[in-house]
Amino acid sequence: PPWNIYQDKIKAVTIKEGVTHIGAGAFKNCTKLKNVDFAEVTSIGLGNEVFKGCSSLATFDFAKVKEIGNNCFEGCTSLDTIVNYNLTYVPDHCFSDCRALTTLPSDNLKTIGEYSFSNTGIVSLKISSSLLNSTAKYGFSNCSELSDVKIICTGTENLTISEGLFSNCGKLSVFDNSHMNVQIIGDRAFYGCSSLTEFDFGSILSYVGSYAFANSGVHDIEIVTNSPLSIGILAFSRMANLQSLQIGGGSGARVIIGNGVAMYSGLSEIKISNAEIGQLCFAECDNLLTVSLDNVLTIGSKAFENCITLREISLPSSVQDLQPDAFIGCSNLSSILIDEDNPEYSVRNGLVFLNDTCLYLVPPGATDIYLDAETLELYGFNDKNHWEEVNVLALATKLKTISVAEDNPHFYIISNNLCTTIGDEKTLIFVPPSNESVTISGINRILGNSITGSTITSIHICASKITLDPQALCGCDSTKEVYVYAEEIILLSGSLPYLQTVPVGGVDQLIGTHLSKLSINTDVLQVDYRCIISADHVVID
C-alpha cells in the first residue's frame, strides 16, 4: 500500500463508509498503530496479515468484522483486549505471538486454526470437548504462562488432541479431561510440558504420536486400552521423572510400540502386555530394575540398550522375534530366562538358543560361559572368514572365560580362546573380551572380527604359520601393541587394528592405525598389496 513509507509513524486508522474489505498486509508492521475506527462501516472483511506486527495495538473491536484472514494479528504483542468477537472460527496463526493476550476472544468458537494462539499469554484454559477436537495443530503451543487446561464435556465424542497442541507449555501442570476418553494424541502434543506430572489416558486410546510426551514431567504412565494401539517413535523419551510405564492391550487388542519410545527416560519399572516392542524402545534407561512382559511377540534391535541397572529378565512363550542385540550394553544383565513353552527359543546353561542347537544370545553381564556338546552353531558366524553383522559372543563384554565340552563336534578351546577347524586350519573365532593382555598360540588362522575386546591393550601371537584375515584385529579399540612370532605370516587386507578402507583410483588402500608398536618376528612375511602397515614404532625381524 502507498502508506508503507509511513509504517513507523501511523498511530490511528479510520475506515470510511463503502470499504468492505481490507487487503492482505495493509497495515503490516505499523508498529505505532494504537487505534482502528470502523464507525462508518457496516461490515468489513480482514485479509491475511492485515495487522501483523502492529506491536502497539492493544485493543480491537470486532463488531463490524464479518471475516478474518490468516496471521491477521500475529505479533501484536500489546493486544490484550478483544471485544465483540462474533466469529465462530479463528484462522491459522491469527493471534500467534500476541503475548499480552490472556483469554480466548469468545465462548462461541467452533474451530481454531493452526498456531492460532501459539506463544500467547493465556494462563488458564476452559475449552469444550468439541472445540478441542476442532483445534488444529500447535494451536496453543509455546504458551509459557498456561498452567491448567479443563475440558468441558459437550457430547459423547472422544478426544482428539492434535499435533503439537500444547507443546512447550512449560508451566502446564493440570490437564483435566474429566475422565473423558482420549482416542488420539498427536505428534508432540505435550512435548516439553515439564510441569505436567500426570495424565489420564482412558481406555480406548488408539494412537500416541511421535514425541507426544517427550521431555514432559509425567511420573507414571498407565495405558490399558481395548482398541488396537500404535505408539509413535520417542513418544515418552527423555522423561527424566518417569518412573513406571504400563502398556497393555485388552482382549484381541494389539499394541505396536514404536522405536525409541522411552529412550533416556528415568524408568525403573516396565510392564508390557499384548505388544510388539520396536528398536531402541527402552535404550539408555539407566535406572531400569524391573521388566515384566506378557504376550509380547517382538523385541526389536537394541530395545534395552545400555540399561545398566537391569540384572535379570524373563521372556514369555509368546516371543517369536527376539533380536540378538536386544540387550546390548546391559552390562549387569546376567540372567535371561525364557518360558519353557516358547517354540523358538530356549535357555541352557544360562545361554539363549535358537532351535536348541544355535547359540543365539549371551547375557551381556556373563563372565563365564559353557558350550555343551549340543551347541553346534553360533548365530552370525560365517565359517568362511568372518562374523556377520552380530557377533553374539562379543555382546558379552564382561566375558573372561569360555569352556567347551570335550565331545563338542565343532568347537574347542586353545589358550582360553574359542577355536574351530576350517578346512585343515585351526582357526581362532573368538577371544574373551574382558582381558587386558591376550596370548594366541597353536592356531593357523585368526578369523575376521574374532578379537573385539575394548579392554585389550596388548596381543601376543605365537605360531608356526599364521594368517590374519580381513578385520582380524579391527575390533580392538584399546589395543596399543601387537607382537607376532611365526615362521610364516600372511597379513591380508584390513587385518590390523583400526585400518579403514578408502577407495583411491579404484584400488582399496588401507590407511591409519592407533597402534603404538607393531612387532613382527618371522622368516617369511606376506603382505596383501592393499595393506599398508602404519604404527608409531614398527619392528620387522
N, C-alpha and C positions, 0 to 999 in steps of 0.2 A: 504494500500500500504506500501511497505517496508520503504519509506522515511518519514513515520509518525513521527518517533522519531526526525526528523529534522523540524517539523512543525514551530517551533518558530525561525528557522534560514534561511529557504528558502526565497530568495529575488527575484529570477528570474527563469523562466521555459522556456526551449526551446523544442518544439515538433519536433522530427525528421521525415524525409520522411518515408512513409509507415504506419504511425499511422493514422487510420481513425476514431477512437472513443476514448474518454476519459471516463472511467467508473465512476460510482456514487461515490461521495465523495473523488475523487482522491486527491484534494488539499484543502480539507475542513479544515478550521481554520488555514491555513498558514498565520498567522497574519502579517508577514513582506513581503509577496509577493507583488511586485510592477509591474513586467513586465512579460508578457506571449508572446512568439515569435512563430508564426505559419508559418514563412517564407518558410520552406522547405516542407510544407504540401499542397496538392492540395485542399482537403476539409476534414472537420472533424465534428464529432458529439460530443456534450457535454451531458453527462448523468445527472442524478439528483444530486444536491448539489455539483457539481464539485468544485466550488469556494466559497461555502457558508462560511461566516465568515472570508473571506480574507479582513480584515479591512483596509489594506494599499493599496489595489488595486484601483488606481484612474482612469485609462484609459483602455479601452478594444476595440480591433479592431475585428469586426465580419465578415470581408471579406471572410474568409475561412470556416466559421461556416455554416453547412447545416441543423443542427437540434440542439435543446437545450431542456434539461430536466427541471423538476420542481425544484424550490428552488435553481437554479443554482448559482445565485449571491446574495442570501438572506444574509443580514447582512454585505455586503461590504460597510461599512459606508463612505468610502472615494471616492467611484465611482461617478465621476461627468461628465465623458466624454465617450460617446459611439459612435463609428463611424462604418460606413458601415454595419448597421443592415438591412439586406436584407430579413429577415424572415417576414412572414405576421402574425405571431402569437407571443404572449408572454405567456408562460405556467404558471401554478399556482405558486404563491409565488416567481416568478423568480427574481424580483428586490425589494422585500419587505425589509424594514429596510435599504434601501440604502438612507440614509438621505441627502447625498450631491447631489443626482440626482434631477435636477430641470425641466427636459423636458422628453417627450416621446422619445424613441430611433429612431422612424421612423414615417413618414407621411403615410406609406403604410400599416399600420396594419389593419387586418380584425377581429381578435379576441384577447381578453385579458382575461387571466385566473384569478382564484380566488386569491385575495390578491396580485396580481402581483406587484402593485405599492403602497401597503399599507405602511404607515409610511415613505414615501419618502419626498423629499424637493420640490416637484412640487409646483410652485407658481400660475401659470395660465394655464388653460387647454382649448384648442380648439379641439373638437372632433366631428367627423361626427355622424349623427344620426344612421347610420348603425353600426358603431363601438360601440357606446354607447349601442345599443341593443344587441351587441355580447360581452359585457364586463360582466364577471361572478361576483359573489357576493364578496363584500368587496374589489373590485379592487383598489379603491382609498381611502380606509378607513384610518383614523388617519393621513392624510396628514395635518399636523398642520400649514403649510405655504400656503396652497391652498386658494386663495381669490376669484377667479372667474372661472366660467365654461361657455363656449359658445358652444352651439350645432349647428353644421352646417348641414342644411337640404340637404340630398343627394338622396331623393326619396319621395315617398308618404307614407312610413311606419309610424306608430305611435310609440311613445317612450315607451320603457320598461326599467325602472330603477331597477336594480337587488338588491337583499337583501344586505343591509349594504354598498352600493356602495360608499357613501360619509359620512358614519357615523364618528362622532367625528372629522370632519374637522372644527375646531373651528373658523377659520378665513374666512370661505366661506361666502361671503356676496352677491354674484351675481350668480344666475343660470339662464342663458339666453337661453331659448329654442325657441326663435324667434316665439313665438305663435304656435309652433308645438303642436299637441295634445298629451297629456300623457295618455296612456291607463292603464299601470300597474306601481305601485310604491311598491317595495318590502319591506319586514320587515326591520325596522331600516335603511332605505335608507338614511335618513338625520338626524338620531339620533345624538343629541349633537351638531348640527350645530348652535351654539348660536349666530353667527353673521348674519345668513340668516333671513332677515326681510320680504321677500315677495316671493311668488311662484305662477306661473300661472298653474292652474290645467287643463285648457282646457275644452272641452265639451263632451268628450267620455270616461272619466275615468271609469274603471270597477273594480279596486281593489286598495286599500291602505292597506299596510301590518301593522302588529302589530309594535308598537313603531316607525312607519315610520318617524314622525317628533317630537317625544318626546324629551324634553329638547332643542328644537331649538328656534330661536328667532323670528319666523314669527308672525306678528302683527294681520293680518286678513286673514281668510280663507273663500274662496267662491268656493263652488263646486256645479255646476249645470250641471248635466250630462244627456245625452239622452240614456245612457246604464244602465242596472241593475248594481248596485254598492255595493260592500261589503267593509266595513271599519273594519280593524282588531282591536284587543284589544289594548287599551292605545296608539292608533296611534298619538293623539295630546295631550298626557298627560304631565304634569309638564312644560308647556309652559307659563312661568311667564308673557311674553309680549303679549300673545294672548288676544285680546280684543273682537273680534267678530267672530262668526262662523256661516256660512250659508251653509246648505247642503240640496240639493233637487234633486229629480229625475224628468225627463221630463215625457211626456205623456206615461203611461204604464211602466215607469222605476221605480223600487222599490229599495230603499236604505236600506241596513242592517247595522246598526251602532253597532259595537262590544262593548263588556263590557269595562267599564272604559275608553272610547275613549278620553275624555278630562279631566280626573281626575287631580286635583291640578293645573289647569290652571288659568290664570288671567281673564278669560272670564267675560264680563259684559253683552253681548248680544248674544242670540242664536235664529236662525231661521231654523226650520226643516220642510221639507215637503216630502210627499210620502215616509215615512220611518218607520222603526221599531227601537226603542231605547232600547238597551240592559241594563244589570245590571251595576250600578255604573257609567253610562256614564259621568255624569257631577258632580260626587261626589266631595266634598271639593272645589268647585269653589266658594270661599267666597267673590267674587266681583260681582256675577251674579245678575243683576237687571231686565232684560227683557227676557222673553221666548215667542216665537211665534211658534205655532205648527199648521200645516195644513196637513190633510190627513195622520195623524200618526196612525198606527194600535196598536202598543205595546209600553208600558212604563214599563221597567223592574224594578226588585227589587233594591231599593236604588239608582235609577237613578239620583236623585238630592240630595243625602245625604249631610247634613251639608252645604247646600247653604244658609248661614245665612243671606244674604242680600236680598234674594228673598222674596217679600211681597205678590205677587198675581200671579196667573196663570190661563189661560183659556185653557180648553181641547176641541178639536173638536169632532164632532159627529162620526168621524171615529174610535175613540179609542175603541178597543174591549177587550184588555187585559191590565188593569191598576193594577199593583201590589200595595197592600195596604200600603206597606212601601216605596213607591217610593220617598216620600218627608221626610223621617225620618231625624230628626235633623235640619230641616229648621225652626228654632225657631221663625222667624219673618213672616213666611207664614201664613197669617190669612184669605186669601180668595182664594178658589178654585172654579172656575166656569166651567160648562160643557154645551156644546151646547144642547139645549132642544130636538134636534132630535136624540141624542145618544140613541140607543136601549138598551144599557146595564146599563148605569149609569145615575143618576140624582142628582140634588142638592136640598136640602130642609133644611131651617133654617141654611144655611151655612155649612151643612154636606153632604158628598157624600154617596149615597145609591146605592146598587146593587139590581136590580129588585124591586125598590121602597120601600121595607119593611126592607131590611137588611142594618144596618149602616155599611158602608164599609171603610170610610176614614174620619178622623177628621183633619182639618188643624192643623199642629203642633204648630202654634202660637196662637191658640184659647185659651182664658181664661175662657169663659163661653159657655156652650152648652145646648141646649134644645132638649129633646127627646119627639116627639109628639106621639099621640095615634097610628099612623101608623107605628111606629118603633117597629117591632116585633122580630127582630133578631139583634145580634151583631156579626159581622164577626169574626171567630176564637174562639167564645165562645162555650165551651163544657159544657153542663149543668150537666155533671156527677160530675166532681170535679176540673176542671181546664180550663185555656185558652189553645188554641192550639199554634202554632208557633208564630202567630202575635196577640198581644193584641192591637186592633185598638184604644182603648181609651188611652192606655199608651203612644202611639206615640205623643200625645199632652202634651208635658212636662210642658207647662205653665198653664195647666188647673187647675182652682181653684174651680169652681162651676159647678155642674150638676143639672139641673132641669128636671122633668118628668111630662108630662100631667097626670092629675088625672085619666083620663079614659084609660090610657095605661094598657092593659091587662096583661103585663108581668113584667114590671119594676116599681120600686118606690124608693123613697129617704128616708133614715133614717140617721139623723145626718150628712147631706151633703154627704152621701155615697150611691152609687148605689147598689140596692139590688134586688133580685128576690126570688121566693119561689121554692125550690126544694124538692119534697115530701111534708112534713109538716114543713120543716125548713126554717125560714127566713135566707137567705144566702147573705152575702156580696160578691159582684162580682167585685167592683172597688171603689178605693178611689182616688179622685183628687190628682195628684202627686205634685202640686206646693204649698205645705204647709209644715211647719216645724213640727208642732205637730198635731197628728191625734187622735181623740176620736171616738171609735167604741162602740155603745151600741144598745140594743134592737134587737140583732140578735142571731142566734143559731150556725152559721157556717161561717167560712171565707174560701172562695174558693182559690185554688192554684193560685199564680201569680196575685192576686187581688190588692196587695199593692206594687207598683213599684217605688214610687217617690224617686228621687235621693236627694231631699232636706229634706225628712222626717227624723228628728232626734229622735223623741220620739213617742211611740204608747201607748195609754191607752185603754184597752179593758174591758168593764163592761157588764156582762150578768149573767143570772141565770145558764144557761148551754151553753157551747161553745165548738165547735170542730174546731181545726186548721188543715185544710187539708195539704197534702204534698205541699211544695213550697208556703205556705200561706203568709209568710213574707220574702221569699228569694230574692225578687227584691229590697229590701230596703238597698241599698249600704251604705247610710249615717246613718242609724238607730243605735243609741247607747244605748237606754233604751226602754225596753218593760215592761209594767205593766199590769197584768191580774187579774181582780177581778171577781170571779164567784163561784157559789156553786159547780159546777162540770166542770172540764176542761179535754178535751181529746186532747193530743198532738200526732199527727200522724207523722210517719217517714218523716223527712225533712221539718218540718213546720216552724222551726225557721230560723232567718237570717243567710245567708252565710254558712249553713251546706252543706257539699258536700258528695256524696255517694262514698265510697271506698270499693270494694269487699275484704273481709277478710275471708278466709276459706269458701267461698261460701255464706257468710251472709253479707248483706249490713250493714255497720257500718257508722254512720254519725258523722263526726268529724269537729272541728274547727268552730269558730264564731268570729265576730268582736264586739259583744255586750260588753259593759262595765258594764251593770246592767240588770238583769232579775229578776223581782219581781212577784211572783205568790201567790195570796191570795185566798184560796179555801178550801172547806171541802173535796172534792173528786178530786184526780188528777190521771188520767190515761195516762201513757206514753208508746208509742209504744216501744217494746223491742229493736228496732234498733235505737231509738232516744236518743242520748247522749246529755244531757244539759251541755253546756260549756259557761261560761262567766266569766269576771273578778270578778263579785260580784253577787251571786245568793241568793235570799231570797225566801223561800217557807214557807208560814204561813198557 
